[in-house]
Amino acid sequence: MLAPIVLFVYNRPEHTRQTLNALSNNSLASQSTLYIFSDGEPDHCSDETVEKIKQVRLIIREKQWCKEVIIKEAKQNQGLAKSVINGVTEVITKHGKIIVLEDDLIPSHYFLDFMNQSLDRYEEHQEIFQISGFSFPSKKIKSENSSYFLPLTSTWGWATWKRVWDLIDFECNDYSVLKKNKKLAYRFNFNGSYNYKKMFIQQMESQKISSWGIRFYWNAFKNDALILFPDKSLILNNGWDNSGRHNDNYNVFPINNWDDIYQIRSFPKEIGLNLNYVDLISKYLKKRTSILTKLSNKLYYISKQILSRN
């Protein structure tokens, strides 16, 4: 039994079409069920946003993208976090497992194959919380058509089981322990390589972000969970064009050697962390964080100069 696929869409017509075209070309698409959750109009939104939502809802009906397509349209805007939590809960309760995509993610030809093989292989292994289709594009990781475990979760093309989703507490009322325990915070920040703590605090206190993903990660972290990653990404994120909800205009993790027919053929011999991969990815994240910080500071300086001239 193949896992159902859930795709979350909103107001990006061309991104949605690219995602659906890539998904329909997947090796197992013709045998899979696809749920599409289309978010609704926010209060007092622009005519342009209304029109784009209408275009998206036409596109998702253009073709029979998979064996079966089930469309669910929200009348009002829920936002990504609520949409994902509610949508995943609905589908995973019915099917017991799930594969999840968003409208700016391009899955490679064998993405569904890796997801389903992994879901079947590790279904009974309680310590494994998630399968990731994305992989950090570190040049230090060799492409050997294999996979490995990390203690990090992913939001870019992923899969999980009902046994995991039932454990997740999205209220996260215990988050404040990260403020008091520096060693714990260092580990949560993946050995100090990325400031997940800051993101989490913003989610829980200031609501500057609306993320289901950071809360999912917190739950996985508390359970010492493992997440399976491919050694080369099976997902390409093409949403770095200011079209998304967070107005991102530069690629956080650029993939320069994208291969849409790359296939994972082997799995780890043992269930556990490969410390070599942990070290390589943490170093990669530290380097990317440094680059992005410099870029952010440069853009801020330029914007201040422009404002001062005006």
C-alpha positions in Angstrom: 0.0 0.0 0.0 1.5 3.3 -1.1 1.3 6.3 1.2 -1.0 9.1 0.2 0.6 12.4 -1.0 -0.6 15.7 0.5 0.2 18.9 -1.4 -0.4 22.3 0.2 -1.0 25.2 -2.2 -2.1 28.9 -1.9 -1.5 31.7 -4.4 1.5 30.7 -6.5 0.0 29.4 -9.8 3.2 28.7 -11.8 5.0 27.2 -8.8 2.0 24.9 -8.2 2.0 23.8 -11.9 5.7 23.0 -11.8 5.3 21.0 -8.6 2.4 19.0 -10.0 4.1 18.4 -13.3 7.1 17.0 -11.5 5.0 14.9 -9.2 3.0 13.4 -12.0 6.2 12.3 -13.7 7.2 10.4 -10.6 7.7 6.6 -10.9 4.8 5.8 -8.6 2.4 8.7 -9.3 0.0 6.6 -11.4 -0.5 4.3 -8.4 -0.8 7.0 -5.7 -3.6 9.1 -4.2 -3.0 12.8 -4.0 -4.7 15.2 -1.6 -4.5 18.9 -2.5 -5.3 21.4 0.3 -5.9 24.9 -1.2 -5.8 27.7 1.3 -8.4 30.4 1.1 -8.4 34.2 0.9 -7.2 36.3 3.9 -9.4 39.1 5.2 -9.0 42.3 3.2 -6.5 40.8 0.7 -5.7 42.4 -2.6 -7.5 41.7 -5.9 -4.2 40.3 -7.2 -4.1 37.7 -4.4 -7.8 36.7 -5.0 -7.0 36.2 -8.7 -3.9 34.1 -8.0 -5.9 31.8 -5.7 -8.4 31.4 -8.4 -5.7 30.5 -10.9 -4.2 28.0 -8.5 -7.6 26.3 -8.1 -7.9 26.0 -11.9 -4.4 24.6 -12.2 -5.0 21.8 -9.7 -7.9 20.6 -11.8 -6.1 20.8 -15.1 -5.0 17.1 -15.2 -5.3 13.8 -13.4 -2.0 14.3 -11.7 -2.1 10.9 -9.8 -4.2 7.8 -9.8 -6.7 9.7 -7.6 -6.9 13.4 -6.8 -8.9 14.7 -3.8 -9.2 18.5 -3.6 -10.0 20.4 -0.4 -10.5 24.1 -0.6 -10.6 26.3 2.5 -13.1 29.1 2.4 -10.9 31.3 4.7 -7.2 31.7 5.0 -5.7 29.4 7.6 -2.0 30.1 7.1 0.6 27.4 6.3 1.2 26.2 9.9 -2.5 25.6 10.6 -3.1 24.2 7.1 -0.3 21.6 7.5 -1.2 20.6 11.0 -4.9 20.1 10.2 -4.4 18.6 6.8 -1.8 16.1 7.9 -3.9 15.1 10.9 -6.9 14.5 8.6 -5.1 12.4 6.1 -2.7 10.5 8.4 -5.6 9.5 10.7 -7.3 7.8 7.7 -4.2 6.2 6.1 -1.7 5.7 8.9 1.2 7.3 6.9 1.7 10.3 4.6 4.1 12.0 2.1 4.0 15.9 2.3 4.9 18.5 -0.3 4.4 22.3 -0.6 3.8 24.4 -3.7 7.5 25.5 -4.2 9.0 22.0 -4.1 10.1 20.1 -7.2 10.3 16.3 -6.5 12.7 14.2 -8.5 11.5 11.2 -10.5 12.3 8.7 -7.8 11.1 10.8 -4.8 8.0 8.7 -4.2 10.0 5.6 -4.6 12.4 6.6 -1.8 9.5 7.8 0.5 7.5 4.6 0.2 10.4 2.2 0.5 11.6 4.1 3.6 8.1 4.2 5.2 7.8 0.5 4.7 11.3 -0.4 5.9 11.2 1.7 9.1 7.5 1.6 10.1 8.1 -0.4 13.3 11.2 1.5 14.4 9.9 3.9 17.0 13.1 6.0 17.1 12.7 7.1 13.5 10.3 10.0 13.2 10.6 11.2 9.7 11.9 10.6 6.1 13.3 13.6 4.4 13.4 14.0 0.6 15.6 17.0 0.9 19.3 16.8 1.6 21.7 19.5 2.5 24.0 20.1 -0.5 27.3 19.8 1.2 30.1 19.1 -1.3 31.7 16.9 1.4 29.0 14.3 1.1 29.6 11.8 -1.7 26.7 10.8 -4.0 26.6 7.1 -3.6 22.8 6.5 -4.1 22.6 5.9 -0.3 21.0 7.4 2.8 21.9 8.3 6.4 20.4 9.4 9.7 20.5 12.9 11.2 18.8 14.3 14.4 17.3 17.1 12.3 13.8 17.2 10.9 12.9 18.6 7.4 10.0 20.6 6.0 10.9 20.3 2.3 9.3 17.1 1.1 8.9 14.6 3.9 7.0 11.6 5.1 6.0 10.1 8.5 3.6 7.8 10.2 0.5 8.2 12.4 2.5 6.7 15.4 4.8 9.7 15.2 2.2 12.4 14.5 0.1 11.2 17.5 3.0 12.0 19.8 3.5 15.6 18.6 2.5 18.3 21.0 2.2 21.5 19.0 1.5 23.6 22.1 5.2 23.1 23.2 4.6 24.6 26.6 7.9 23.3 27.8 10.0 25.3 25.3 11.4 27.7 28.0 13.8 25.1 29.2 16.0 26.1 26.2 16.4 29.6 27.8 17.9 28.1 31.0 19.9 25.2 29.7 22.8 26.3 27.5 24.0 22.8 26.8 20.5 21.7 25.7 20.2 24.9 23.5 23.6 24.1 21.9 22.4 20.6 21.0 19.1 22.0 19.7 21.0 24.4 17.5 22.6 21.3 15.9 25.9 21.7 17.8 25.7 25.5 17.5 25.5 25.4 13.7 22.1 27.1 13.2 20.0 29.3 15.5 16.9 27.0 15.8 16.4 28.3 19.3 15.8 31.8 18.1 13.3 30.6 15.6 11.5 28.5 18.2 11.4 31.4 20.7 10.0 33.7 18.0 7.3 31.1 17.2 6.3 30.6 20.8 6.5 34.2 22.1 6.4 36.9 19.5 4.5 35.1 16.7 6.9 36.7 14.2 6.8 33.4 12.4 4.1 30.8 11.9 5.9 27.4 11.8 4.7 23.9 12.4 8.2 22.7 11.4 10.1 24.1 14.4 7.6 22.7 16.8 7.8 19.3 15.1 11.6 19.5 15.4 11.3 20.3 19.1 9.2 17.1 19.7 11.7 15.0 17.7 14.6 16.5 19.6 13.1 15.7 23.0 12.6 12.1 21.9 16.2 11.7 20.5 14.6 10.9 17.2 16.3 9.9 13.9 15.4 11.3 10.5 16.5 9.5 7.3 18.1 11.7 4.6 19.1 10.8 1.0 22.8 11.5 0.3 21.7 13.8 -2.5 18.6 15.9 -2.5 15.5 14.5 -4.2 13.8 17.9 -3.7 14.5 21.2 -5.4 13.1 24.3 -3.7 12.3 26.9 -6.4 10.5 29.4 -4.1 13.3 32.0 -3.7 11.7 34.7 -5.8 9.7 36.8 -3.3 6.5 34.9 -4.1 6.3 33.0 -0.8 4.7 34.0 2.5 8.1 34.9 4.0 9.3 37.0 0.9 12.5 35.1 0.5 14.7 36.4 -2.3 17.9 34.4 -2.0 18.4 30.6 -1.9 19.3 29.4 1.6 20.6 26.1 0.4 21.5 26.3 -3.3 21.6 23.0 -5.2 24.0 23.5 -8.1 24.0 19.9 -9.3 20.3 19.1 -9.4 19.7 15.6 -10.9 16.0 14.8 -11.3 16.6 11.2 -12.0 18.9 10.5 -9.0 17.8 7.3 -7.2 18.5 6.0 -3.7 19.3 2.3 -3.8 20.7 1.6 -0.3 19.9 2.2 3.3 22.1 2.5 6.4 23.4 -0.9 7.7 22.6 0.1 11.3 19.9 2.4 12.8 21.8 5.2 14.4 23.6 8.4 13.8 26.5 8.5 11.5 28.8 11.0 13.4 30.7 11.7 10.3 27.6 13.0 8.5 26.6 14.9 11.6 29.9 16.7 11.6 29.8 17.4 7.8 26.3 18.8 7.9 26.9 21.0 11.0 30.0 22.5 9.4 28.0 23.1 6.2 25.2 24.9 8.2 27.8 27.0 10.1 29.3 28.1 6.8 25.9 28.9 5.2 24.8 30.8 8.3 27.9 33.0 8.1 27.3 33.7 4.4 23.6 34.5 4.9 24.4 36.7 7.9 26.8 38.8 5.8 24.3 39.0 3.0 21.5 40.0 5.3 23.7 42.8 6.8 24.7 44.0 3.4 21.1 44.2 2.2 20.2 46.0 5.4 23.0 48.5 4.9 22.0 49.1 1.2 18.3 49.7 2.2 19.4 52.2 4.9 21.4 54.1 2.3 18.4 54.2 -0.1 16.1 55.4 2.6 18.5 58.1 3.7 18.8 59.5 0.1 15.0 59.7 -0.1 
